[in-house]
């Protein structure tokens, strides 16, 4: 049997958890950290794939698949999860995200969705052949470059 005190403790824990979650979702520093984590995983995936493309690492379908999957996740995070990763207030602070992301949200999310789509195509291509992988990865890297040129502060 749960006592009245136990019920109060449980209720406070639940409310406290909700408050912490709400605070984290509106904390620009937390949003920026989350965005950076996605970009870090994206960058690590790009390094793996880039090394395979330039010949400094041998083609490895499993590694290519894992790397492209991480890049697709970043694309998804920046398009479908835009509100969470680019919350109001996270335009400023310790970030390299250009304010143009918020003013050109539709174009930005379209580019991010294209990254996700092309990264998923790279996953599929990696399972087919090295040549198919190289073509798909090249297309994917075109999306990366286009977004970085416009939406990343130097």
Residue pairs with C-beta under 8 A, 6 or more apart in sequence:
2 10
24 30
25 31
25 84
25 87
26 87
26 89
28 87
28 89
28 90
28 92
28 93
29 93
29 94
31 84
31 85
31 86
31 87
31 89
31 90
32 90
32 93
32 94
32 95
32 97
34 84
34 85
35 77
35 85
35 86
35 90
35 95
35 97
38 73
38 74
38 77
38 78
38 85
39 74
41 70
41 71
41 73
41 74
42 70
42 71
42 74
42 144
44 67
44 70
45 66
45 67
45 68
45 69
45 70
45 71
45 74
46 67
46 71
46 141
46 144
48 57
48 63
48 64
48 66
48 67
49 64
49 67
49 68
49 71
49 122
49 137
49 140
49 141
50 141
51 57
52 58
52 59
52 60
52 63
52 64
52 133
52 137
53 134
53 137
53 138
53 141
59 130
59 133
61 126
61 127
61 133
64 122
64 123
64 126
64 133
64 137
65 123
65 126
65 127
68 119
68 120
68 122
68 123
68 126
68 137
68 140
69 119
69 123
71 115
71 119
71 122
71 140
72 115
72 116
72 119
72 120
72 123
74 115
74 116
75 112
75 113
75 114
75 115
75 116
75 117
75 118
75 119
75 143
76 112
76 116
77 84
77 85
77 112
78 85
78 86
78 108
78 109
78 112
78 115
79 109
79 110
79 112
79 113
79 115
79 116
80 113
80 116
82 105
82 108
82 109
82 112
86 97
86 101
86 102
86 105
90 97
91 97
91 99
91 101
91 102
95 153
96 152
96 153
97 151
97 152
97 153
98 150
98 151
98 152
98 153
100 108
100 150
100 151
101 108
101 151
108 147
108 151
111 143
111 146
111 147
111 151
112 147
114 143
115 140
115 143
115 144
115 147
118 136
118 139
118 140
118 143
119 140
121 136
121 139
121 140
122 133
122 136
122 137
122 139
122 140
124 136
125 132
125 133
125 135
125 136
125 137
126 132
126 133
126 136
